[in-house]
C-alpha cells in the first residue's frame, strides 16, 4: 500500500485521521490473507507512484480515478499522468455511484481491434481465466468498426469484399470466444458495432454493464507520441465500470 505526501502542498506527514484509515485498510487486507507492506513517501504523486512500481517490480497497479469525491467518475490529474507512464497493467476503480456489478470479475468486457496491444490484453484475460478458476462468469468480446474507415472502403472496394473482411474479423473473434469457452467460461458473447469507436465502446458498456473493462493501452491506429491511445484514455476516463489498461511494456506475471 502506497501513500504519497504531496510535496507541492507542503505536506510532511500523515495526520492522525488518515493514519488510522491506513491502519484499518491494512488490517482489512491482512484479515483477508494478504501479506501487506506499507510505504509512505513524500514527493510528487504521479512521479513517485511510477518510481515505486518499478522499484517494487509490481505486476499490477490499482488506483481510483480521481483525487476528490466529485472527480471519481472521471480521470484526475494523478491517475492520468500515471496512466501515461505506468509500465504495468493499471486497474482504475470506478466510483461507488456507478451501477455496474460489485464483483470485479463477474462480467468482463474486452475490446479487440486486432492490434498487438489488444491481443496482449486478451492473453492476460486468458491467464486470469486459468489463475482464478471459476471467478469469471461472463465475457463480452467487443470490436468496433470506425464508421469513417467503412465509408472510405466503400469508395474503393466492392461491397462484397467489405462483407468478406467483416466475416473474417467475426470468425477471428468467434475463435477467441470458443477458446474462452473451452477454458470454462460458459457465457461468452461476441459483439460488433459500427460508428465512432469510443462512443460505440462506451454505449456498449452502458448497455451491458460489465464489472470490468479490459483495453490495450494502444489501438490499431497507435501513435508513437503517446503510450496510451485516445480510445483507452477516454474509456478509462468515462466508462461506468472498473477499467484495466494493459500495456505491451516489459514482461510481467499474471497480475491477480
PATORKE-818690 format. One record per residue (C-alpha): residue number from 0; residue in one letter; y, z, x. Coordinates in Angstrom, 3 decimals. Each point is the difference from the previous one (the first is absolute). Layout:
<sites>
<site><num>NUM</num><residuo>A</residuo><north>Y</north><up>Z</up><east>X</east></site>
...
</sites>
This chain:
<sites>
<site><num>0</num><residuo>X</residuo><north>0.000</north><up>0.000</up><east>0.000</east></site>
<site><num>1</num><residuo>X</residuo><north>3.315</north><up>-1.129</up><east>1.485</east></site>
<site><num>2</num><residuo>X</residuo><north>3.464</north><up>1.181</up><east>-0.961</east></site>
<site><num>3</num><residuo>X</residuo><north>3.049</north><up>-1.382</up><east>1.800</east></site>
<site><num>4</num><residuo>X</residuo><north>3.184</north><up>2.036</up><east>0.228</east></site>
<site><num>5</num><residuo>X</residuo><north>2.728</north><up>-2.638</up><east>-0.280</east></site>
<site><num>6</num><residuo>X</residuo><north>2.222</north><up>0.428</up><east>3.054</east></site>
<site><num>7</num><residuo>X</residuo><north>2.662</north><up>-2.166</up><east>-1.641</east></site>
<site><num>8</num><residuo>X</residuo><north>0.542</north><up>2.806</up><east>-2.515</east></site>
<site><num>9</num><residuo>X</residuo><north>0.078</north><up>2.746</up><east>2.598</east></site>
<site><num>10</num><residuo>X</residuo><north>-3.220</north><up>1.613</up><east>-1.262</east></site>
<site><num>11</num><residuo>X</residuo><north>-1.707</north><up>2.008</up><east>2.752</east></site>
<site><num>12</num><residuo>X</residuo><north>-2.685</north><up>1.979</up><east>-1.849</east></site>
<site><num>13</num><residuo>X</residuo><north>-1.874</north><up>0.277</up><east>-3.295</east></site>
<site><num>14</num><residuo>X</residuo><north>1.613</north><up>2.281</up><east>-2.553</east></site>
<site><num>15</num><residuo>X</residuo><north>-2.151</north><up>2.713</up><east>-1.554</east></site>
<site><num>16</num><residuo>X</residuo><north>-0.621</north><up>-1.910</up><east>-3.245</east></site>
<site><num>17</num><residuo>X</residuo><north>-1.265</north><up>-3.141</up><east>1.720</east></site>
<site><num>18</num><residuo>X</residuo><north>-2.030</north><up>2.033</up><east>2.486</east></site>
<site><num>19</num><residuo>X</residuo><north>-1.815</north><up>1.633</up><east>-2.920</east></site>
<site><num>20</num><residuo>X</residuo><north>-0.564</north><up>-3.402</up><east>-1.644</east></site>
<site><num>21</num><residuo>X</residuo><north>-1.525</north><up>-1.328</up><east>3.202</east></site>
<site><num>22</num><residuo>X</residuo><north>-2.324</north><up>3.019</up><east>0.304</east></site>
<site><num>23</num><residuo>X</residuo><north>-1.080</north><up>-0.460</up><east>-3.611</east></site>
<site><num>24</num><residuo>X</residuo><north>-0.761</north><up>-3.701</up><east>0.550</east></site>
<site><num>25</num><residuo>X</residuo><north>-1.988</north><up>0.773</up><east>3.143</east></site>
<site><num>26</num><residuo>X</residuo><north>-2.071</north><up>2.586</up><east>-1.859</east></site>
<site><num>27</num><residuo>X</residuo><north>-0.654</north><up>-2.401</up><east>-2.870</east></site>
<site><num>28</num><residuo>X</residuo><north>-1.363</north><up>-2.627</up><east>2.386</east></site>
<site><num>29</num><residuo>X</residuo><north>-2.043</north><up>2.567</up><east>1.937</east></site>
<site><num>30</num><residuo>X</residuo><north>-1.510</north><up>1.253</up><east>-3.261</east></site>
<site><num>31</num><residuo>X</residuo><north>-1.104</north><up>-3.583</up><east>-0.656</east></site>
<site><num>32</num><residuo>X</residuo><north>-1.803</north><up>-0.131</up><east>3.342</east></site>
<site><num>33</num><residuo>X</residuo><north>2.573</north><up>-1.745</up><east>2.194</east></site>
<site><num>34</num><residuo>X</residuo><north>0.659</north><up>0.872</up><east>3.620</east></site>
<site><num>35</num><residuo>X</residuo><north>3.807</north><up>0.265</up><east>-0.112</east></site>
<site><num>36</num><residuo>X</residuo><north>2.497</north><up>-0.184</up><east>2.829</east></site>
<site><num>37</num><residuo>X</residuo><north>3.734</north><up>0.568</up><east>-0.471</east></site>
<site><num>38</num><residuo>X</residuo><north>2.777</north><up>-1.650</up><east>1.973</east></site>
<site><num>39</num><residuo>X</residuo><north>3.691</north><up>0.802</up><east>-0.532</east></site>
<site><num>40</num><residuo>X</residuo><north>2.240</north><up>-2.206</up><east>2.136</east></site>
<site><num>41</num><residuo>X</residuo><north>3.748</north><up>-0.478</up><east>0.350</east></site>
<site><num>42</num><residuo>X</residuo><north>1.198</north><up>-3.585</up><east>0.097</east></site>
<site><num>43</num><residuo>X</residuo><north>0.864</north><up>-3.045</up><east>-2.073</east></site>
<site><num>44</num><residuo>X</residuo><north>-2.741</north><up>-0.124</up><east>-2.675</east></site>
<site><num>45</num><residuo>X</residuo><north>-1.062</north><up>-3.661</up><east>0.115</east></site>
<site><num>46</num><residuo>X</residuo><north>-0.107</north><up>-0.101</up><east>3.804</east></site>
<site><num>47</num><residuo>X</residuo><north>-1.839</north><up>3.299</up><east>0.286</east></site>
<site><num>48</num><residuo>X</residuo><north>-2.596</north><up>-0.844</up><east>-2.651</east></site>
<site><num>49</num><residuo>X</residuo><north>-0.988</north><up>-3.242</up><east>1.744</east></site>
<site><num>50</num><residuo>X</residuo><north>-0.071</north><up>1.757</up><east>3.388</east></site>
<site><num>51</num><residuo>X</residuo><north>-2.377</north><up>2.648</up><east>-1.360</east></site>
<site><num>52</num><residuo>X</residuo><north>-2.252</north><up>-2.594</up><east>-1.661</east></site>
<site><num>53</num><residuo>X</residuo><north>-0.476</north><up>-1.554</up><east>3.435</east></site>
<site><num>54</num><residuo>X</residuo><north>-0.260</north><up>3.326</up><east>1.839</east></site>
<site><num>55</num><residuo>X</residuo><north>-2.687</north><up>1.379</up><east>-2.320</east></site>
<site><num>56</num><residuo>X</residuo><north>-1.734</north><up>-3.401</up><east>-0.298</east></site>
<site><num>57</num><residuo>X</residuo><north>0.080</north><up>0.395</up><east>-3.768</east></site>
<site><num>58</num><residuo>X</residuo><north>-2.035</north><up>-2.427</up><east>-2.102</east></site>
<site><num>59</num><residuo>X</residuo><north>2.106</north><up>0.433</up><east>-3.159</east></site>
<site><num>60</num><residuo>X</residuo><north>3.549</north><up>1.122</up><east>-0.806</east></site>
<site><num>61</num><residuo>X</residuo><north>0.729</north><up>1.497</up><east>-3.425</east></site>
<site><num>62</num><residuo>X</residuo><north>3.596</north><up>0.292</up><east>-1.214</east></site>
<site><num>63</num><residuo>X</residuo><north>1.964</north><up>0.247</up><east>-3.211</east></site>
<site><num>64</num><residuo>X</residuo><north>2.240</north><up>-2.944</up><east>-0.799</east></site>
<site><num>65</num><residuo>X</residuo><north>3.292</north><up>1.852</up><east>-0.093</east></site>
<site><num>66</num><residuo>X</residuo><north>1.794</north><up>2.940</up><east>1.474</east></site>
<site><num>67</num><residuo>X</residuo><north>1.571</north><up>1.318</up><east>-3.183</east></site>
<site><num>68</num><residuo>X</residuo><north>-1.255</north><up>0.396</up><east>-3.547</east></site>
<site><num>69</num><residuo>X</residuo><north>1.999</north><up>-2.943</up><east>-1.369</east></site>
<site><num>70</num><residuo>X</residuo><north>-1.339</north><up>-2.270</up><east>2.770</east></site>
<site><num>71</num><residuo>X</residuo><north>-3.712</north><up>0.615</up><east>-0.468</east></site>
<site><num>72</num><residuo>X</residuo><north>-0.543</north><up>-3.153</up><east>-2.070</east></site>
<site><num>73</num><residuo>X</residuo><north>1.584</north><up>-2.073</up><east>2.750</east></site>
<site><num>74</num><residuo>X</residuo><north>-0.193</north><up>-0.233</up><east>3.749</east></site>
<site><num>75</num><residuo>X</residuo><north>2.322</north><up>2.372</up><east>1.856</east></site>
<site><num>76</num><residuo>X</residuo><north>1.518</north><up>-0.735</up><east>3.397</east></site>
<site><num>77</num><residuo>X</residuo><north>-2.619</north><up>1.946</up><east>1.973</east></site>
<site><num>78</num><residuo>X</residuo><north>-2.977</north><up>-1.546</up><east>-1.796</east></site>
<site><num>79</num><residuo>X</residuo><north>1.482</north><up>-3.470</up><east>0.398</east></site>
<site><num>80</num><residuo>X</residuo><north>0.658</north><up>0.384</up><east>3.738</east></site>
<site><num>81</num><residuo>X</residuo><north>-3.453</north><up>1.506</up><east>0.610</east></site>
<site><num>82</num><residuo>X</residuo><north>-1.621</north><up>-2.824</up><east>-1.982</east></site>
<site><num>83</num><residuo>X</residuo><north>1.645</north><up>-2.497</up><east>2.336</east></site>
<site><num>84</num><residuo>X</residuo><north>-1.319</north><up>1.738</up><east>3.139</east></site>
<site><num>85</num><residuo>X</residuo><north>-3.230</north><up>1.800</up><east>-0.930</east></site>
<site><num>86</num><residuo>X</residuo><north>-2.989</north><up>-1.428</up><east>1.921</east></site>
<site><num>87</num><residuo>X</residuo><north>-2.638</north><up>1.363</up><east>-2.419</east></site>
<site><num>88</num><residuo>X</residuo><north>-0.635</north><up>-0.254</up><east>-3.765</east></site>
<site><num>89</num><residuo>X</residuo><north>2.721</north><up>1.809</up><east>-1.916</east></site>
<site><num>90</num><residuo>X</residuo><north>-0.687</north><up>1.675</up><east>-3.346</east></site>
<site><num>91</num><residuo>X</residuo><north>3.172</north><up>0.284</up><east>-2.107</east></site>
<site><num>92</num><residuo>X</residuo><north>-0.347</north><up>2.518</up><east>-2.822</east></site>
<site><num>93</num><residuo>X</residuo><north>1.336</north><up>-0.713</up><east>-3.467</east></site>
<site><num>94</num><residuo>X</residuo><north>2.167</north><up>2.451</up><east>-1.896</east></site>
<site><num>95</num><residuo>X</residuo><north>-1.525</north><up>2.351</up><east>-2.572</east></site>
<site><num>96</num><residuo>X</residuo><north>1.896</north><up>-1.800</up><east>-2.758</east></site>
<site><num>97</num><residuo>X</residuo><north>-1.860</north><up>-3.290</up><east>0.513</east></site>
<site><num>98</num><residuo>X</residuo><north>-2.752</north><up>-0.570</up><east>-2.485</east></site>
<site><num>99</num><residuo>X</residuo><north>-2.935</north><up>-1.109</up><east>2.163</east></site>
<site><num>100</num><residuo>X</residuo><north>-3.214</north><up>1.981</up><east>0.379</east></site>
<site><num>101</num><residuo>X</residuo><north>0.043</north><up>3.183</up><east>2.067</east></site>
<site><num>102</num><residuo>X</residuo><north>-3.287</north><up>-0.865</up><east>1.749</east></site>
<site><num>103</num><residuo>X</residuo><north>1.166</north><up>-2.083</up><east>2.983</east></site>
<site><num>104</num><residuo>X</residuo><north>-3.153</north><up>-2.129</up><east>0.270</east></site>
<site><num>105</num><residuo>X</residuo><north>-0.980</north><up>-0.240</up><east>-3.663</east></site>
<site><num>106</num><residuo>X</residuo><north>1.499</north><up>-3.467</up><east>-0.460</east></site>
<site><num>107</num><residuo>X</residuo><north>1.092</north><up>-1.972</up><east>3.059</east></site>
<site><num>108</num><residuo>X</residuo><north>1.941</north><up>-3.272</up><east>-0.120</east></site>
<site><num>109</num><residuo>X</residuo><north>0.118</north><up>-2.172</up><east>3.127</east></site>
<site><num>110</num><residuo>X</residuo><north>2.219</north><up>-3.010</up><east>0.587</east></site>
<site><num>111</num><residuo>X</residuo><north>-1.681</north><up>-2.967</up><east>1.674</east></site>
<site><num>112</num><residuo>X</residuo><north>1.969</north><up>-3.046</up><east>1.183</east></site>
<site><num>113</num><residuo>X</residuo><north>-2.631</north><up>-1.127</up><east>2.529</east></site>
<site><num>114</num><residuo>X</residuo><north>2.151</north><up>1.034</up><east>2.984</east></site>
<site><num>115</num><residuo>X</residuo><north>-1.479</north><up>1.911</up><east>2.952</east></site>
<site><num>116</num><residuo>X</residuo><north>1.809</north><up>3.116</up><east>-1.215</east></site>
<site><num>117</num><residuo>X</residuo><north>-1.512</north><up>-0.156</up><east>-3.487</east></site>
<site><num>118</num><residuo>X</residuo><north>-3.507</north><up>-0.571</up><east>1.400</east></site>
<site><num>119</num><residuo>X</residuo><north>0.558</north><up>2.990</up><east>2.270</east></site>
<site><num>120</num><residuo>X</residuo><north>1.031</north><up>2.092</up><east>-3.018</east></site>
<site><num>121</num><residuo>X</residuo><north>-3.137</north><up>-1.148</up><east>-1.820</east></site>
<site><num>122</num><residuo>X</residuo><north>-2.185</north><up>1.063</up><east>2.933</east></site>
<site><num>123</num><residuo>X</residuo><north>1.591</north><up>3.439</up><east>-0.212</east></site>
<site><num>124</num><residuo>X</residuo><north>-0.839</north><up>0.104</up><east>-3.716</east></site>
<site><num>125</num><residuo>X</residuo><north>-3.620</north><up>-0.932</up><east>0.766</east></site>
<site><num>126</num><residuo>X</residuo><north>-0.093</north><up>2.823</up><east>2.546</east></site>
<site><num>127</num><residuo>X</residuo><north>1.314</north><up>2.470</up><east>-2.558</east></site>
<site><num>128</num><residuo>X</residuo><north>-2.716</north><up>-1.038</up><east>-2.451</east></site>
<site><num>129</num><residuo>X</residuo><north>-2.634</north><up>0.929</up><east>2.577</east></site>
<site><num>130</num><residuo>X</residuo><north>1.685</north><up>3.148</up><east>1.354</east></site>
<site><num>131</num><residuo>X</residuo><north>0.848</north><up>1.637</up><east>-3.333</east></site>
<site><num>132</num><residuo>X</residuo><north>-3.017</north><up>-1.079</up><east>-2.011</east></site>
<site><num>133</num><residuo>X</residuo><north>0.491</north><up>0.361</up><east>-3.729</east></site>
<site><num>134</num><residuo>X</residuo><north>3.742</north><up>0.764</up><east>0.161</east></site>
<site><num>135</num><residuo>X</residuo><north>1.160</north><up>-3.541</up><east>-0.798</east></site>
<site><num>136</num><residuo>X</residuo><north>-0.651</north><up>-0.821</up><east>-3.644</east></site>
<site><num>137</num><residuo>X</residuo><north>1.944</north><up>-3.185</up><east>-0.577</east></site>
<site><num>138</num><residuo>X</residuo><north>1.617</north><up>-2.733</up><east>2.126</east></site>
<site><num>139</num><residuo>X</residuo><north>2.392</north><up>-2.794</up><east>-0.965</east></site>
<site><num>140</num><residuo>X</residuo><north>0.383</north><up>-2.867</up><east>2.483</east></site>
<site><num>141</num><residuo>X</residuo><north>3.321</north><up>-1.741</up><east>-0.609</east></site>
<site><num>142</num><residuo>X</residuo><north>1.216</north><up>-3.366</up><east>1.265</east></site>
<site><num>143</num><residuo>X</residuo><north>3.401</north><up>-1.394</up><east>-0.975</east></site>
<site><num>144</num><residuo>X</residuo><north>0.930</north><up>-3.670</up><east>0.315</east></site>
<site><num>145</num><residuo>X</residuo><north>3.663</north><up>-0.402</up><east>0.902</east></site>
<site><num>146</num><residuo>X</residuo><north>1.374</north><up>-2.217</up><east>-2.770</east></site>
<site><num>147</num><residuo>X</residuo><north>2.293</north><up>-1.949</up><east>2.356</east></site>
<site><num>148</num><residuo>X</residuo><north>-3.006</north><up>-0.907</up><east>2.172</east></site>
<site><num>149</num><residuo>X</residuo><north>-1.928</north><up>-1.261</up><east>-3.028</east></site>
<site><num>150</num><residuo>X</residuo><north>2.999</north><up>-2.053</up><east>-1.119</east></site>
<site><num>151</num><residuo>X</residuo><north>0.298</north><up>-1.514</up><east>3.472</east></site>
<site><num>152</num><residuo>X</residuo><north>-3.699</north><up>-0.881</up><east>0.044</east></site>
<site><num>153</num><residuo>X</residuo><north>0.343</north><up>-1.680</up><east>-3.379</east></site>
<site><num>154</num><residuo>X</residuo><north>2.522</north><up>-2.405</up><east>1.553</east></site>
<site><num>155</num><residuo>X</residuo><north>-2.234</north><up>-1.104</up><east>2.861</east></site>
<site><num>156</num><residuo>X</residuo><north>-3.599</north><up>0.681</up><east>-1.086</east></site>
<site><num>157</num><residuo>X</residuo><north>-1.987</north><up>-1.154</up><east>-3.019</east></site>
<site><num>158</num><residuo>X</residuo><north>-0.472</north><up>2.690</up><east>-2.659</east></site>
<site><num>159</num><residuo>X</residuo><north>-3.760</north><up>-0.283</up><east>0.361</east></site>
<site><num>160</num><residuo>X</residuo><north>0.300</north><up>0.916</up><east>3.690</east></site>
<site><num>161</num><residuo>X</residuo><north>2.149</north><up>3.024</up><east>-0.831</east></site>
<site><num>162</num><residuo>X</residuo><north>-2.665</north><up>1.207</up><east>-2.419</east></site>
<site><num>163</num><residuo>X</residuo><north>-2.641</north><up>-0.439</up><east>2.714</east></site>
<site><num>164</num><residuo>X</residuo><north>2.057</north><up>2.206</up><east>2.342</east></site>
<site><num>165</num><residuo>X</residuo><north>0.371</north><up>2.664</up><east>-2.698</east></site>
<site><num>166</num><residuo>X</residuo><north>-3.730</north><up>-0.087</up><east>-0.750</east></site>
<site><num>167</num><residuo>X</residuo><north>-0.782</north><up>0.370</up><east>3.710</east></site>
<site><num>168</num><residuo>X</residuo><north>2.296</north><up>3.021</up><east>0.232</east></site>
<site><num>169</num><residuo>X</residuo><north>-1.598</north><up>1.485</up><east>-3.101</east></site>
<site><num>170</num><residuo>X</residuo><north>-3.476</north><up>-0.437</up><east>1.490</east></site>
<site><num>171</num><residuo>X</residuo><north>1.100</north><up>1.822</up><east>3.180</east></site>
<site><num>172</num><residuo>X</residuo><north>1.392</north><up>2.863</up><east>-2.072</east></site>
<site><num>173</num><residuo>X</residuo><north>-3.221</north><up>0.150</up><east>-2.033</east></site>
<site><num>174</num><residuo>X</residuo><north>-2.007</north><up>0.212</up><east>3.244</east></site>
<site><num>175</num><residuo>X</residuo><north>2.114</north><up>3.018</up><east>0.999</east></site>
<site><num>176</num><residuo>X</residuo><north>-0.560</north><up>1.548</up><east>-3.420</east></site>
<site><num>177</num><residuo>X</residuo><north>-3.757</north><up>-0.554</up><east>0.165</east></site>
<site><num>178</num><residuo>X</residuo><north>-0.083</north><up>1.620</up><east>3.433</east></site>
<site><num>179</num><residuo>X</residuo><north>1.626</north><up>3.135</up><east>-1.446</east></site>
<site><num>180</num><residuo>X</residuo><north>-2.409</north><up>0.015</up><east>-2.940</east></site>
<site><num>181</num><residuo>X</residuo><north>-2.897</north><up>-0.180</up><east>2.442</east></site>
<site><num>182</num><residuo>X</residuo><north>1.437</north><up>3.079</up><east>1.720</east></site>
<site><num>183</num><residuo>X</residuo><north>-0.152</north><up>1.951</up><east>-3.260</east></site>
<site><num>184</num><residuo>X</residuo><north>3.359</north><up>-0.594</up><east>-1.735</east></site>
<site><num>185</num><residuo>X</residuo><north>-0.948</north><up>-0.828</up><east>-3.591</east></site>
<site><num>186</num><residuo>X</residuo><north>3.421</north><up>-1.051</up><east>-1.303</east></site>
<site><num>187</num><residuo>X</residuo><north>1.515</north><up>-2.730</up><east>2.174</east></site>
<site><num>188</num><residuo>X</residuo><north>2.491</north><up>-2.411</up><east>-1.550</east></site>
<site><num>189</num><residuo>X</residuo><north>1.633</north><up>-3.105</up><east>1.471</east></site>
<site><num>190</num><residuo>X</residuo><north>3.496</north><up>-0.797</up><east>-1.247</east></site>
<site><num>191</num><residuo>X</residuo><north>2.095</north><up>-3.106</up><east>0.761</east></site>
<site><num>192</num><residuo>X</residuo><north>3.629</north><up>-0.391</up><east>-1.029</east></site>
<site><num>193</num><residuo>X</residuo><north>2.754</north><up>-2.562</up><east>0.585</east></site>
<site><num>194</num><residuo>X</residuo><north>3.676</north><up>0.773</up><east>0.443</east></site>
<site><num>195</num><residuo>X</residuo><north>2.213</north><up>1.838</up><east>2.463</east></site>
<site><num>196</num><residuo>X</residuo><north>-2.498</north><up>1.903</up><east>2.115</east></site>
<site><num>197</num><residuo>X</residuo><north>1.587</north><up>3.449</up><east>-0.024</east></site>
<site><num>198</num><residuo>X</residuo><north>0.970</north><up>-0.153</up><east>-3.678</east></site>
<site><num>199</num><residuo>X</residuo><north>-3.514</north><up>-1.029</up><east>-1.025</east></site>
<site><num>200</num><residuo>X</residuo><north>-1.542</north><up>2.610</up><east>2.283</east></site>
<site><num>201</num><residuo>X</residuo><north>2.103</north><up>2.775</up><east>-1.516</east></site>
<site><num>202</num><residuo>X</residuo><north>-0.716</north><up>-1.258</up><east>-3.527</east></site>
<site><num>203</num><residuo>X</residuo><north>-3.729</north><up>0.208</up><east>0.740</east></site>
<site><num>204</num><residuo>X</residuo><north>0.431</north><up>3.566</up><east>1.262</east></site>
<site><num>205</num><residuo>X</residuo><north>1.945</north><up>0.925</up><east>-3.145</east></site>
<site><num>206</num><residuo>X</residuo><north>-2.707</north><up>-1.491</up><east>-2.234</east></site>
<site><num>207</num><residuo>X</residuo><north>-3.118</north><up>1.233</up><east>1.809</east></site>
<site><num>208</num><residuo>X</residuo><north>1.399</north><up>3.360</up><east>1.173</east></site>
<site><num>209</num><residuo>X</residuo><north>-2.102</north><up>0.409</up><east>3.167</east></site>
<site><num>210</num><residuo>X</residuo><north>0.071</north><up>3.318</up><east>1.822</east></site>
<site><num>211</num><residuo>X</residuo><north>0.284</north><up>-1.741</up><east>3.377</east></site>
<site><num>212</num><residuo>X</residuo><north>1.368</north><up>-3.378</up><east>1.069</east></site>
<site><num>213</num><residuo>X</residuo><north>-1.103</north><up>-1.397</up><east>3.385</east></site>
<site><num>214</num><residuo>X</residuo><north>2.026</north><up>-2.720</up><east>1.719</east></site>
<site><num>215</num><residuo>X</residuo><north>0.055</north><up>-1.522</up><east>3.459</east></site>
<site><num>216</num><residuo>X</residuo><north>3.219</north><up>0.649</up><east>1.884</east></site>
<site><num>217</num><residuo>X</residuo><north>0.644</north><up>-3.748</up><east>0.236</east></site>
<site><num>218</num><residuo>X</residuo><north>-0.893</north><up>-2.907</up><east>-2.244</east></site>
<site><num>219</num><residuo>X</residuo><north>-0.781</north><up>-3.675</up><east>0.441</east></site>
<site><num>220</num><residuo>X</residuo><north>3.701</north><up>-0.763</up><east>0.470</east></site>
<site><num>221</num><residuo>X</residuo><north>0.405</north><up>2.612</up><east>2.726</east></site>
<site><num>222</num><residuo>X</residuo><north>3.066</north><up>0.210</up><east>2.191</east></site>
<site><num>223</num><residuo>X</residuo><north>-0.239</north><up>1.080</up><east>3.632</east></site>
<site><num>224</num><residuo>X</residuo><north>3.366</north><up>1.744</up><east>-0.421</east></site>
<site><num>225</num><residuo>X</residuo><north>-1.423</north><up>2.727</up><east>-2.260</east></site>
<site><num>226</num><residuo>X</residuo><north>-3.167</north><up>2.088</up><east>0.148</east></site>
<site><num>227</num><residuo>X</residuo><north>-0.020</north><up>0.470</up><east>-3.780</east></site>
<site><num>228</num><residuo>X</residuo><north>0.402</north><up>-3.019</up><east>-2.262</east></site>
<site><num>229</num><residuo>X</residuo><north>2.203</north><up>-0.132</up><east>-3.079</east></site>
<site><num>230</num><residuo>X</residuo><north>-2.946</north><up>0.268</up><east>-2.417</east></site>
<site><num>231</num><residuo>X</residuo><north>-1.461</north><up>3.111</up><east>1.651</east></site>
<site><num>232</num><residuo>X</residuo><north>3.453</north><up>1.569</up><east>0.213</east></site>
<site><num>233</num><residuo>X</residuo><north>0.949</north><up>-0.622</up><east>-3.630</east></site>
<site><num>234</num><residuo>X</residuo><north>-3.393</north><up>1.080</up><east>-1.327</east></site>
<site><num>235</num><residuo>X</residuo><north>0.279</north><up>3.190</up><east>2.081</east></site>
<site><num>236</num><residuo>X</residuo><north>3.525</north><up>0.464</up><east>-1.323</east></site>
<site><num>237</num><residuo>X</residuo><north>-0.613</north><up>-0.547</up><east>-3.718</east></site>
<site><num>238</num><residuo>X</residuo><north>-3.676</north><up>0.208</up><east>-0.975</east></site>
<site><num>239</num><residuo>X</residuo><north>-0.765</north><up>2.912</up><east>-2.381</east></site>
<site><num>240</num><residuo>X</residuo><north>-3.074</north><up>0.930</up><east>2.039</east></site>
<site><num>241</num><residuo>X</residuo><north>-0.995</north><up>1.285</up><east>3.418</east></site>
<site><num>242</num><residuo>X</residuo><north>0.276</north><up>-2.831</up><east>2.539</east></site>
<site><num>243</num><residuo>X</residuo><north>-2.015</north><up>-0.433</up><east>3.197</east></site>
<site><num>244</num><residuo>X</residuo><north>1.578</north><up>-2.461</up><east>2.454</east></site>
<site><num>245</num><residuo>X</residuo><north>-2.450</north><up>-1.276</up><east>2.618</east></site>
<site><num>246</num><residuo>X</residuo><north>1.239</north><up>-1.560</up><east>3.270</east></site>
<site><num>247</num><residuo>X</residuo><north>-2.071</north><up>-2.049</up><east>2.405</east></site>
<site><num>248</num><residuo>X</residuo><north>1.168</north><up>2.071</up><east>2.965</east></site>
<site><num>249</num><residuo>X</residuo><north>-2.355</north><up>1.910</up><east>2.186</east></site>
<site><num>250</num><residuo>X</residuo><north>-3.650</north><up>0.705</up><east>-0.760</east></site>
<site><num>251</num><residuo>X</residuo><north>-0.380</north><up>3.099</up><east>-2.161</east></site>
<site><num>252</num><residuo>X</residuo><north>-2.785</north><up>1.852</up><east>-1.745</east></site>
<site><num>253</num><residuo>X</residuo><north>-0.444</north><up>0.116</up><east>-3.789</east></site>
<site><num>254</num><residuo>X</residuo><north>2.927</north><up>2.271</up><east>-0.943</east></site>
<site><num>255</num><residuo>X</residuo><north>-1.558</north><up>2.049</up><east>-2.817</east></site>
</sites>
